[in-house]
Amino acid sequence: MNNYNLLINDKELNDIIDSINEINKDNLLACHGRCHTTFVINAIEKLLTSLNFDRKTIELGKIAGLLHDIGTIDGKKDMQIEVVKCAYNFWIKQSYHKKVKI
């Protein structure tokens, strides 16, 4: 079993992921429950596959997708907005918007 499969089946980690949406339920940008995490994982896998990354890199990307919202647990104010700004700036800086069609 690969590391991603070990993590995706870990009960404690799944409980944490499932609790994130409850913790941030008053923040409209924080709808980060199981469906969101699954969407992110699938999007990462699709993107990295389309860019011809190797299986190990794709697995690491999926692990990153699985864990990407862990930081919301401490409830930092406006964290989601800052993350979106950071990701957008990186995407534009790297010109990925010109290279990738999703």
All heavy atoms as an XYZ file, in Angstrom:
823
protein
N       0.855     -1.180      0.000
C       0.000      0.000      0.000
C       0.899      1.241      0.000
O       1.850      1.318      0.755
C      -0.902     -0.025      1.237
C      -1.878      1.130      1.295
S      -3.011      1.079      2.722
C      -4.117     -0.224      2.241
N       0.582      2.208     -0.856
C       1.409      3.420     -0.902
C       1.041      4.381      0.235
O       0.068      4.188      0.949
C       1.322      4.088     -2.272
C      -0.066      4.600     -2.603
O      -0.827      4.997     -1.735
N      -0.407      4.610     -3.878
N       1.857      5.398      0.415
C       1.661      6.351      1.520
C       0.322      7.064      1.436
O      -0.322      7.296      2.460
C       2.804      7.371      1.537
C       4.116      6.735      1.919
O       4.157      5.838      2.752
N       5.191      7.191      1.315
N      -0.102      7.438      0.225
C      -1.394      8.106      0.067
C      -2.516      7.208      0.593
O      -3.378      7.659      1.350
C      -1.634      8.490     -1.393
C      -3.042      8.961     -1.628
C      -3.434     10.241     -1.223
C      -3.993      8.128     -2.201
C      -4.740     10.677     -1.411
C      -5.294      8.569     -2.395
C      -5.662      9.827     -1.995
O      -6.952     10.257     -2.166
N      -2.503      5.947      0.197
C      -3.562      5.036      0.639
C      -3.539      4.827      2.149
O      -4.592      4.699      2.770
C      -3.463      3.699     -0.099
C      -3.944      3.816     -1.525
O      -4.784      4.647     -1.842
N      -3.394      2.997     -2.392
N      -2.349      4.795      2.732
C      -2.265      4.695      4.194
C      -2.918      5.904      4.857
O      -3.682      5.765      5.817
C      -0.809      4.587      4.644
C      -0.114      3.261      4.378
C       1.378      3.377      4.688
C      -0.746      2.146      5.192
N      -2.633      7.097      4.326
C      -3.195      8.321      4.908
C      -4.696      8.433      4.678
O      -5.436      8.803      5.590
C      -2.490      9.548      4.328
C      -1.060      9.765      4.792
C      -0.410     10.883      3.989
C      -1.016     10.067      6.276
N      -5.152      8.132      3.483
C      -6.575      8.293      3.159
C      -7.432      7.340      3.991
O      -8.606      7.589      4.228
C      -6.847      8.127      1.645
C      -8.211      8.698      1.245
C      -6.770      6.689      1.208
C      -8.277     10.174      1.194
N      -6.834      6.262      4.488
C      -7.566      5.291      5.306
C      -7.310      5.446      6.804
O      -7.810      4.648      7.588
C      -7.206      3.869      4.858
C      -7.750      3.582      3.480
O      -8.924      3.757      3.222
N      -6.872      3.162      2.580
N      -6.570      6.474      7.191
C      -6.261      6.690      8.605
C      -7.454      7.339      9.303
O      -7.884      8.433      8.919
C      -5.017      7.578      8.726
C      -4.608      7.774     10.165
O      -5.137      8.725     10.797
O      -3.791      6.992     10.650
N      -8.010      6.683     10.312
C      -9.216      7.190     10.980
C      -8.992      8.546     11.636
O      -9.834      9.442     11.508
C      -9.707      6.191     12.027
C     -10.993      6.681     12.690
C     -11.495      5.737     13.718
C     -12.710      6.208     14.468
N     -13.220      7.529     14.298
N      -7.875      8.714     12.328
C      -7.620      9.988     13.013
C      -7.531     11.139     12.012
O      -8.125     12.199     12.221
C      -6.337      9.899     13.827
C      -6.063     11.161     14.630
C      -4.818     11.062     15.493
O      -4.186      9.979     15.544
O      -4.480     12.077     16.120
N      -6.821     10.932     10.918
C      -6.711     11.976      9.897
C      -8.074     12.273      9.279
O      -8.439     13.426      9.076
C      -5.711     11.572      8.812
C      -5.532     12.575      7.682
C      -5.067     13.937      8.206
C      -4.549     12.039      6.656
N      -8.856     11.242      9.019
C     -10.187     11.449      8.460
C     -11.088     12.214      9.420
O     -11.874     13.058      8.986
C     -10.809     10.106      8.069
C     -10.310      9.650      6.731
O     -10.670     10.209      5.709
N      -9.449      8.644      6.724
N     -10.971     11.944     10.705
C     -11.748     12.699     11.694
C     -11.362     14.179     11.682
O     -12.221     15.053     11.787
C     -11.552     12.119     13.097
C     -12.216     10.762     13.287
O     -13.055     10.382     12.441
O     -11.881     10.086     14.277
N     -10.072     14.445     11.543
C      -9.595     15.836     11.477
C     -10.155     16.518     10.242
O     -10.684     17.636     10.313
C      -8.056     15.888     11.491
C      -7.533     15.450     12.859
C      -7.550     17.286     11.131
C      -6.032     15.193     12.893
N     -10.038     15.861      9.097
C     -10.539     16.445      7.844
C     -12.037     16.712      7.939
O     -12.520     17.776      7.542
C     -10.208     15.533      6.650
C      -8.692     15.539      6.408
C     -10.952     15.975      5.394
C      -8.213     14.469      5.459
N     -12.769     15.755      8.491
C     -14.218     15.926      8.620
C     -14.589     17.037      9.595
O     -15.660     17.638      9.490
C     -14.880     14.610      9.036
C     -14.849     13.566      7.935
O     -14.711     13.946      6.751
O     -14.947     12.372      8.248
N     -13.714     17.339     10.548
C     -14.017     18.377     11.532
C     -13.714     19.790     11.021
O     -14.209     20.766     11.582
C     -13.229     18.126     12.815
O     -11.858     18.408     12.628
N     -12.922     19.902      9.973
C     -12.504     21.226      9.489
C     -13.697     22.082      9.084
O     -13.771     23.257      9.424
C     -11.491     21.095      8.336
C     -10.165     20.577      8.886
C     -11.297     22.422      7.609
C      -9.169     20.192      7.831
N     -14.654     21.516      8.388
C     -15.824     22.281      7.963
C     -16.623     22.771      9.167
O     -17.091     23.906      9.190
C     -16.709     21.459      7.031
C     -17.674     22.322      6.258
O     -17.312     23.393      5.790
N     -18.889     21.861      6.127
N     -16.740     21.945     10.188
C     -17.469     22.335     11.403
C     -16.764     23.472     12.124
O     -17.394     24.422     12.580
C     -17.623     21.128     12.338
C     -18.407     21.413     13.585
C     -19.850     21.815     13.331
O     -20.429     21.400     12.306
O     -20.412     22.548     14.170
N     -15.445     23.392     12.203
C     -14.664     24.413     12.897
C     -14.852     25.782     12.252
O     -14.935     26.801     12.918
C     -13.166     24.025     12.922
C     -12.963     22.818     13.840
C     -12.287     25.193     13.341
C     -11.606     22.164     13.701
N     -14.920     25.809     10.925
C     -14.984     27.069     10.185
C     -16.352     27.324      9.567
O     -16.463     28.031      8.577
C     -13.914     27.059      9.084
C     -12.526     27.093      9.648
O     -12.145     28.048     10.307
N     -11.767     26.047      9.425
N     -17.400     26.773     10.138
C     -18.718     26.842      9.509
C     -19.258     28.261      9.327
O     -20.085     28.497      8.463
C     -19.724     26.000     10.282
C     -20.050     26.522     11.660
C     -21.000     25.593     12.365
C     -21.251     26.093     13.771
N     -22.063     25.173     14.530
N     -18.771     29.233     10.094
C     -19.260     30.600      9.953
C     -18.551     31.380      8.842
O     -18.961     32.474      8.487
C     -19.105     31.360     11.273
C     -19.989     30.762     12.363
O     -21.057     30.217     12.015
O     -19.606     30.847     13.532
N     -17.507     30.828      8.297
C     -16.751     31.477      7.222
C     -17.214     30.881      5.898
O     -17.000     29.714      5.626
C     -15.247     31.252      7.425
C     -14.421     31.978      6.405
O     -14.856     32.265      5.304
N     -13.194     32.257      6.771
N     -17.833     31.696      5.045
C     -18.394     31.194      3.797
C     -17.336     30.611      2.857
O     -17.652     29.807      1.994
C     -19.159     32.314      3.077
C     -20.395     32.822      3.808
C     -21.032     33.975      3.033
C     -21.410     31.718      4.022
N     -16.079     31.007      3.009
C     -15.019     30.466      2.167
C     -14.476     29.146      2.694
O     -13.633     28.530      2.060
C     -13.862     31.469      2.061
C     -14.172     32.767      1.340
C     -12.975     33.703      1.418
C     -14.550     32.511     -0.102
N     -14.955     28.697      3.838
C     -14.352     27.539      4.492
C     -15.182     26.270      4.338
O     -15.208     25.444      5.226
C     -14.105     27.839      5.958
N     -15.857     26.100      3.246
C     -16.596     24.860      3.002
C     -15.591     23.792      2.600
O     -15.467     23.431      1.441
C     -17.652     25.060      1.933
S     -18.897     26.254      2.426
N     -14.820     23.349      3.567
C     -13.709     22.453      3.282
C     -13.906     21.099      3.922
O     -13.039     20.598      4.630
C     -12.393     23.083      3.752
C     -12.015     24.267      2.961
N     -11.774     25.486      3.515
C     -11.852     24.431      1.635
C     -11.475     26.354      2.575
N     -11.518     25.733      1.432
N     -15.018     20.498      3.670
C     -15.274     19.163      4.177
C     -14.742     18.110      3.221
O     -13.902     18.364      2.364
N     -15.242     16.918      3.360
C     -14.783     15.761      2.590
C     -14.922     15.986      1.078
O     -14.011     15.651      0.316
C     -15.578     14.535      3.025
C     -15.291     13.280      2.260
C     -13.920     12.735      2.462
N     -13.614     12.624      3.871
C     -12.394     12.412      4.331
N     -11.386     12.295      3.510
N     -12.166     12.331      5.612
N     -16.026     16.551      0.616
C     -16.218     16.759     -0.829
C     -15.158     17.693     -1.401
O     -14.628     17.453     -2.481
C     -17.605     17.314     -1.117
S     -18.911     16.117     -0.832
N     -14.842     18.754     -0.688
C     -13.823     19.700     -1.147
C     -12.459     19.018     -1.223
O     -11.743     19.156     -2.216
C     -13.753     20.910     -0.218
C     -12.573     21.789     -0.466
N     -12.473     22.615     -1.566
C     -11.409     21.935      0.223
C     -11.313     23.245     -1.536
N     -10.647     22.852     -0.452
N     -12.102     18.275     -0.193
C     -10.812     17.597     -0.170
C     -10.713     16.607     -1.324
O      -9.694     16.545     -2.020
C     -10.589     16.889      1.181
O     -10.610     17.875      2.218
C      -9.276     16.145      1.213
N     -11.773     15.846     -1.561
C     -11.786     14.888     -2.668
C     -11.656     15.610     -4.005
O     -10.914     15.163     -4.894
C     -13.079     14.050     -2.631
O     -13.135     13.361     -1.381
C     -13.129     13.054     -3.768
N     -12.340     16.744     -4.155
C     -12.229     17.529     -5.387
C     -10.786     17.977     -5.618
O     -10.252     17.867     -6.721
C     -13.158     18.747     -5.332
C     -12.960     19.677     -6.495
C     -13.560     19.415     -7.716
C     -12.139     20.792     -6.374
C     -13.352     20.266     -8.801
C     -11.930     21.635     -7.444
C     -12.538     21.373     -8.665
N     -10.138     18.483     -4.566
C      -8.755     18.960     -4.677
C      -7.826     17.813     -5.066
O      -6.986     17.958     -5.957
C      -8.295     19.640     -3.365
C      -6.804     19.924     -3.385
C      -9.082     20.932     -3.135
N      -7.976     16.675     -4.409
C      -7.137     15.514     -4.721
C      -7.304     15.107     -6.177
O      -6.321     14.870     -6.892
C      -7.464     14.339     -3.775
C      -7.033     14.663     -2.349
C      -6.816     13.040     -4.266
C      -7.595     13.722     -1.307
N      -8.540     15.026     -6.635
C      -8.796     14.637     -8.025
C      -8.252     15.658     -9.017
O      -7.723     15.289    -10.068
C     -10.289     14.411     -8.248
C     -10.801     13.184     -7.519
O     -10.045     12.268     -7.197
N     -12.088     13.156     -7.233
N      -8.381     16.944     -8.683
C      -7.866     17.996     -9.568
C      -6.338     17.928     -9.659
O      -5.760     18.071    -10.748
C      -8.317     19.369     -9.075
N      -5.696     17.710     -8.526
C      -4.236     17.582     -8.517
C      -3.804     16.382     -9.355
O      -2.876     16.479    -10.170
C      -3.706     17.459     -7.074
C      -3.831     18.802     -6.348
C      -2.257     16.970     -7.059
C      -3.586     18.731     -4.862
N      -4.461     15.273     -9.159
C      -4.107     14.072     -9.914
C      -4.281     14.303    -11.419
O      -3.409     13.956    -12.222
C      -4.946     12.886     -9.450
C      -4.587     11.586    -10.144
C      -5.320     10.393     -9.561
O      -6.456     10.553     -9.067
O      -4.742      9.308     -9.598
N      -5.376     14.923    -11.797
C      -5.639     15.198    -13.213
C      -4.583     16.155    -13.788
O      -4.054     15.934    -14.878
C      -7.031     15.797    -13.378
C      -7.414     16.103    -14.792
C      -8.823     16.659    -14.878
C      -9.171     17.023    -16.313
N     -10.509     17.592    -16.418
N      -4.278     17.215    -13.041
C      -3.301     18.199    -13.497
C      -1.917     17.573    -13.654
O      -1.280     17.710    -14.707
C      -3.239     19.370    -12.513
C      -2.176     20.429    -12.791
C      -2.450     21.139    -14.100
C      -2.113     21.418    -11.644
N      -1.443     16.881    -12.628
C      -0.105     16.299    -12.688
C      -0.002     15.201    -13.743
O       1.023     15.069    -14.410
C       0.310     15.775    -11.314
C       0.490     16.844    -10.234
C       0.866     16.212     -8.902
C       1.507     17.894    -10.647
N      -1.071     14.434    -13.923
C      -1.088     13.413    -14.974
C      -1.013     14.072    -16.348
O      -0.249     13.632    -17.210
C      -2.346     12.537    -14.855
O      -2.333     11.887    -13.580
C      -2.394     11.490    -15.952
N      -1.788     15.143    -16.550
C      -1.787     15.828    -17.848
C      -0.435     16.473    -18.154
O      -0.084     16.668    -19.311
C      -2.899     16.877    -17.917
O      -2.581     18.002    -17.128
N       0.328     16.782    -17.099
C       1.660     17.367    -17.277
C       2.751     16.280    -17.294
O       3.937     16.595    -17.281
C       1.944     18.376    -16.159
C       1.070     19.629    -16.185
C       1.291     20.463    -14.930
C       1.340     20.462    -17.427
N       2.316     15.030    -17.345
C       3.213     13.867    -17.459
C       4.194     13.700    -16.300
O       5.330     13.269    -16.495
C       3.976     13.904    -18.790
C       3.043     13.803    -19.961
O       2.137     12.978    -19.971
N       3.226     14.662    -20.942
N       3.742     14.033    -15.078
C       4.576     13.782    -13.917
C       4.577     12.284    -13.602
O       3.626     11.572    -13.932
C       4.088     14.573    -12.707
C       4.546     16.010    -12.709
C       3.771     16.996    -13.288
C       5.767     16.354    -12.156
C       4.199     18.318    -13.302
C       6.209     17.669    -12.165
C       5.423     18.646    -12.741
N       5.633     11.821    -12.944
C       5.746     10.410    -12.589
C       4.790     10.071    -11.440
O       4.272     10.945    -10.760
C       7.200     10.074    -12.201
C       7.668     10.887    -11.013
O       8.156     12.014    -11.214
O       7.532     10.394     -9.884
N       4.604      8.761    -11.228
C       3.660      8.274    -10.212
C       3.988      8.785     -8.808
O       3.092      9.099     -8.038
C       3.648      6.749    -10.185
C       2.973      6.098    -11.372
C       3.166      4.596    -11.252
N       2.223      3.659    -11.744
C       0.904      3.669    -11.733
N       0.273      4.669    -11.252
N       0.185      2.682    -12.207
N       5.261      8.845     -8.453
C       5.660      9.295     -7.112
C       5.263     10.756     -6.900
O       4.746     11.117     -5.843
C       7.175      9.110     -6.930
C       7.658      9.439     -5.545
C       7.116      8.465     -4.522
C       7.707      8.730     -3.154
N       7.143      7.904     -2.120
N       5.491     11.597     -7.898
C       5.122     13.009     -7.793
C       3.611     13.153     -7.696
O       3.110     13.967     -6.905
C       5.672     13.801     -8.990
O       7.091     13.639     -9.036
C       5.319     15.273     -8.903
N       2.886     12.363     -8.457
C       1.422     12.397     -8.395
C       0.947     11.966     -7.008
O       0.062     12.593     -6.423
C       0.801     11.531     -9.511
C       1.113     12.161    -10.884
C      -0.702     11.364     -9.304
C       0.773     11.279    -12.061
N       1.569     10.922     -6.450
C       1.205     10.487     -5.100
C       1.475     11.595     -4.086
O       0.639     11.879     -3.226
C       1.971      9.230     -4.702
C       1.590      8.768     -3.308
C       2.431      7.625     -2.772
O       3.401      7.209     -3.418
O       2.097      7.159     -1.671
N       2.624     12.251     -4.182
C       2.940     13.348     -3.262
C       1.953     14.503     -3.429
O       1.545     15.133     -2.449
C       4.376     13.832     -3.486
C       5.462     12.854     -3.051
C       6.839     13.364     -3.493
C       5.425     12.619     -1.556
N       1.559     14.784     -4.661
C       0.557     15.821     -4.905
C      -0.775     15.473     -4.259
O      -1.441     16.329     -3.663
N      -1.170     14.216     -4.356
C      -2.420     13.779     -3.734
C      -2.345     13.875     -2.210
O      -3.323     14.253     -1.564
C      -2.759     12.356     -4.185
C      -3.176     12.292     -5.646
C      -3.266     10.882     -6.186
C      -4.276     10.031     -5.508
N      -4.405      8.686     -6.107
N      -1.181     13.571     -1.644
C      -1.002     13.723     -0.195
C      -1.122     15.198      0.183
O      -1.780     15.545      1.169
C       0.348     13.126      0.256
C       0.307     11.601      0.127
C       0.680     13.546      1.686
C       1.654     10.918      0.310
N      -0.512     16.070     -0.611
C      -0.632     17.515     -0.355
C      -2.095     17.944     -0.418
O      -2.560     18.733      0.412
C       0.209     18.298     -1.360
N      -2.831     17.428     -1.391
C      -4.256     17.745     -1.499
C      -5.038     17.264     -0.294
O      -5.933     17.953      0.206
N      -4.694     16.089      0.183
C      -5.363     15.531      1.354
C      -5.135     16.391      2.592
O      -6.037     16.601      3.399
C      -4.844     14.107      1.602
C      -5.410     13.352      2.792
C      -6.910     13.122      2.627
C      -4.679     12.028      2.961
N      -3.942     16.954      2.710
C      -3.571     17.701      3.915
C      -3.704     19.216      3.774
O      -3.478     19.939      4.745
C      -2.120     17.353      4.287
C      -1.835     15.887      4.559
C      -0.341     15.678      4.781
C      -2.653     15.364      5.719
N      -4.100     19.697      2.618
C      -3.992     21.137      2.338
C      -4.819     22.037      3.249
O      -4.504     23.215      3.386
C      -4.309     21.425      0.869
C      -5.771     21.525      0.567
N      -6.572     20.421      0.374
C      -6.560     22.607      0.438
C      -7.801     20.825      0.131
N      -7.828     22.142      0.164
N      -5.842     21.554      3.883
C      -6.672     22.408      4.747
C      -6.404     22.227      6.230
O      -7.089     22.817      7.061
C      -8.156     22.159      4.478
C      -8.664     22.945      3.302
O      -8.127     24.034      3.038
O      -9.598     22.473      2.636
N      -5.411     21.447      6.578
C      -5.123     21.181      7.989
C      -4.908     22.488      8.756
O      -5.310     22.619      9.900
C      -3.904     20.240      8.133
C      -4.218     18.867      7.549
C      -3.451     20.139      9.575
C      -5.346     18.113      8.222
N      -4.300     23.474      8.130
C      -4.021     24.751      8.788
C      -5.257     25.523      9.200
O      -5.177     26.417     10.047
N      -6.411     25.200      8.656
C      -7.627     25.936      9.024
C      -8.105     25.583     10.426
O      -8.959     26.269     10.974
C      -8.776     25.685      8.030
O      -9.149     24.314      8.075
C      -8.391     26.078      6.632
N      -7.558     24.530     11.000
C      -8.016     24.094     12.323
C      -7.816     25.175     13.373
O      -8.631     25.345     14.260
C      -7.318     22.784     12.731
C      -7.871     21.656     11.869
C      -7.505     22.487     14.199
C      -7.190     20.344     12.055
N      -6.740     25.952     13.258
C      -6.516     26.978     14.279
C      -7.331     28.241     14.021
O      -7.289     29.177     14.801
C      -5.026     27.295     14.443
C      -4.406     27.933     13.226
O      -5.130     28.265     12.281
O      -3.177     28.089     13.231
N      -8.107     28.270     12.936
C      -9.054     29.345     12.694
C      -8.454     30.715     12.462
O      -9.005     31.717     12.882
N      -7.317     30.792     11.780
C      -6.713     32.098     11.515
C      -7.647     32.954     10.669
O      -8.191     32.510      9.665
C      -5.379     31.928     10.798
C      -4.309     31.387     11.689
C      -2.969     31.360     10.989
C      -1.918     30.835     11.944
N      -0.635     30.656     11.319
N      -7.803     34.193     11.074
C      -8.695     35.120     10.391
C      -8.226     35.346      8.954
O      -7.060     35.604      8.696
C      -8.710     36.454     11.148
C      -9.687     37.454     10.580
C      -9.730     38.668     11.473
C     -10.587     39.790     11.038
N     -11.334     39.769      9.894
N      -9.129     35.239      8.025
C      -8.901     35.485      6.602
C      -7.849     34.577      5.971
O      -7.306     34.893      4.916
C      -8.527     36.958      6.351
C      -9.640     37.912      6.743
O     -10.820     37.518      6.628
O      -9.339     39.026      7.177
N      -7.578     33.433      6.584
C      -6.575     32.540      6.034
C      -6.918     32.084      4.621
O      -6.067     32.068      3.750
C      -6.378     31.318      6.925
C      -5.183     30.501      6.481
S      -5.305     28.744      6.798
C      -6.603     28.220      5.751
N      -8.186     31.758      4.373
C      -8.572     31.273      3.061
C      -8.342     32.327      1.986
O      -7.904     32.025      0.883
C     -10.040     30.821      3.052
C     -10.302     29.597      3.895
C     -10.528     29.919      5.349
O     -10.602     31.081      5.740
N     -10.650     28.902      6.176
N      -8.624     33.584      2.310
C      -8.417     34.668      1.348
C      -6.936     34.808      1.030
O      -6.545     34.950     -0.132
C      -9.000     35.987      1.891
C     -10.524     35.870      1.982
C      -8.586     37.171      1.029
C     -11.186     36.992      2.741
N      -6.092     34.735      2.040
C      -4.647     34.849      1.832
C      -4.109     33.681      1.012
O      -3.233     33.865      0.166
C      -3.912     34.958      3.171
C      -4.219     36.238      3.926
C      -3.958     37.499      3.097
O      -2.901     37.587      2.436
O      -4.831     38.393      3.097
N      -4.632     32.484      1.239
C      -4.208     31.319      0.478
C      -4.578     31.484     -0.999
O      -3.772     31.196     -1.887
C      -4.819     30.024      1.060
C      -4.625     28.853      0.120
C      -4.214     29.724      2.412
N      -5.773     31.957     -1.264
C      -6.200     32.175     -2.648
C      -5.308     33.212     -3.325
O      -4.862     33.016     -4.463
C      -7.685     32.607     -2.709
C      -8.056     33.094     -4.096
C      -8.581     31.453     -2.292
N      -5.005     34.296     -2.649
C      -4.122     35.320     -3.210
C      -2.745     34.739     -3.522
O      -2.186     34.985     -4.588
C      -3.970     36.495     -2.240
C      -5.176     37.380     -2.126
C      -4.885     38.483     -1.107
C      -6.091     39.313     -0.791
N      -5.816     40.300      0.265
N      -2.205     33.985     -2.594
C      -0.883     33.390     -2.764
C      -0.873     32.418     -3.945
O       0.025     32.467     -4.797
C      -0.474     32.678     -1.484
S       1.141     31.916     -1.557
N      -1.865     31.553     -4.014
C      -1.942     30.582     -5.110
C      -2.112     31.289     -6.453
O      -1.466     30.934     -7.441
C      -3.096     29.611     -4.869
N      -2.963     32.290     -6.491
C      -3.181     33.043     -7.734
C      -1.883     33.718     -8.196
O      -1.507     33.615     -9.366
C      -4.272     34.091     -7.532
C      -4.467     34.974     -8.740
C      -5.199     34.519     -9.838
C      -3.909     36.246     -8.796
C      -5.369     35.323    -10.956
C      -4.079     37.042     -9.914
C      -4.805     36.576    -10.989
O      -4.969     37.366    -12.099
N      -1.201     34.376     -7.283
C       0.044     35.060     -7.641
C       1.094     34.073     -8.147
O       1.801     34.351     -9.114
C       0.583     35.857     -6.461
C      -0.274     37.073     -6.160
O      -0.955     37.593     -7.036
N      -0.259     37.516     -4.926
N       1.193     32.919     -7.507
C       2.136     31.895     -7.956
C       1.764     31.401     -9.347
O       2.606     31.270    -10.227
C       2.176     30.731     -6.969
C       3.063     29.613     -7.425
C       4.435     29.713     -7.269
C       2.531     28.477     -8.006
C       5.270     28.685     -7.693
C       3.349     27.452     -8.435
C       4.723     27.552     -8.283
N       0.483     31.125     -9.553
C      -0.016     30.619    -10.841
C       0.328     31.600    -11.958
O       0.833     31.203    -13.007
C      -1.522     30.407    -10.729
C      -2.151     29.762    -11.929
C      -2.743     30.381    -12.974
C      -2.261     28.364    -12.187
N      -3.218     29.456    -13.865
C      -2.937     28.212    -13.406
C      -1.860     27.222    -11.497
C      -3.220     26.964    -13.962
C      -2.142     25.992    -12.053
C      -2.815     25.870    -13.264
N       0.073     32.880    -11.725
C       0.366     33.904    -12.732
C       1.873     34.040    -12.931
O       2.354     34.093    -14.067
C      -0.267     35.259    -12.328
C      -1.792     35.136    -12.263
C       0.159     36.364    -13.280
C      -2.471     34.708    -13.554
N       2.632     34.087    -11.846
C       4.096     34.240    -11.938
C       4.715     33.119    -12.768
O       5.622     33.356    -13.561
C       4.699     34.247    -10.535
C       6.201     34.403    -10.514
C       6.719     34.399     -9.080
C       8.226     34.443     -9.063
N       8.744     34.337     -7.702
N       4.227     31.912    -12.596
C       4.766     30.767    -13.318
C       4.170     30.624    -14.720
O       4.550     29.737    -15.463
C       4.512     29.479    -12.527
C       5.166     29.447    -11.173
C       6.677     29.561    -11.251
O       7.310     29.050    -12.157
N       7.264     30.262    -10.300
N       3.226     31.488    -15.061
C       2.544     31.468    -16.371
C       1.802     30.154    -16.626
O       1.616     29.757    -17.768
C       3.529     31.746    -17.507
O       4.090     33.026    -17.365
N       1.395     29.463    -15.553
C       0.666     28.215    -15.733
C      -0.665     28.431    -16.452
O      -1.144     27.555    -17.154
C       0.420     27.517    -14.396
C       1.662     26.914    -13.797
C       1.967     27.102    -12.469
C       2.533     26.155    -14.559
C       3.108     26.557    -11.899
C       3.674     25.606    -14.011
C       3.962     25.801    -12.682
O       5.084     25.254    -12.148
N      -1.260     29.599    -16.273
C      -2.529     29.878    -16.924
C      -2.383     29.840    -18.441
O      -3.349     29.634    -19.165
C      -3.089     31.225    -16.461
C      -2.229     32.399    -16.786
N      -1.008     32.609    -16.159
C      -2.375     33.396    -17.669
C      -0.458     33.707    -16.644
N      -1.253     34.216    -17.557
N      -1.171     29.986    -18.972
C      -0.914     29.909    -20.410
C      -0.559     28.495    -20.848
O      -0.672     28.158    -22.025
C       0.222     30.850    -20.789
C      -0.097     32.305    -20.542
C       1.105     33.181    -20.852
C       0.810     34.630    -20.521
N       1.997     35.466    -20.697
N      -0.141     27.657    -19.901
C       0.378     26.320    -20.225
C      -0.639     25.200    -20.017
O      -0.556     24.170    -20.669
C       1.601     26.006    -19.360
C       2.748     26.965    -19.532
C       3.841     26.641    -18.518
C       4.893     27.728    -18.507
N       5.876     27.513    -17.430
N      -1.551     25.374    -19.078
C      -2.429     24.278    -18.668
C      -3.858     24.585    -19.037
O      -4.370     25.663    -18.789
C      -2.326     24.063    -17.132
C      -3.270     22.978    -16.689
C      -0.895     23.741    -16.742
N      -4.506     23.589    -19.629
C      -5.936     23.720    -19.925
C      -6.656     22.646    -19.142
O      -6.439     21.458    -19.342
C      -6.180     23.553    -21.417
C      -5.562     24.672    -22.195
C      -5.855     24.586    -23.646
C      -5.215     25.798    -24.288
N      -4.965     25.742    -25.640
N      -7.500     23.091    -18.220
C      -8.264     22.141    -17.390
C      -9.723     22.218    -17.766
O     -10.262     23.243    -17.972
C      -8.082     22.459    -15.887
C      -6.620     22.295    -15.528
C      -8.940     21.552    -15.040
C      -6.305     22.638    -14.084
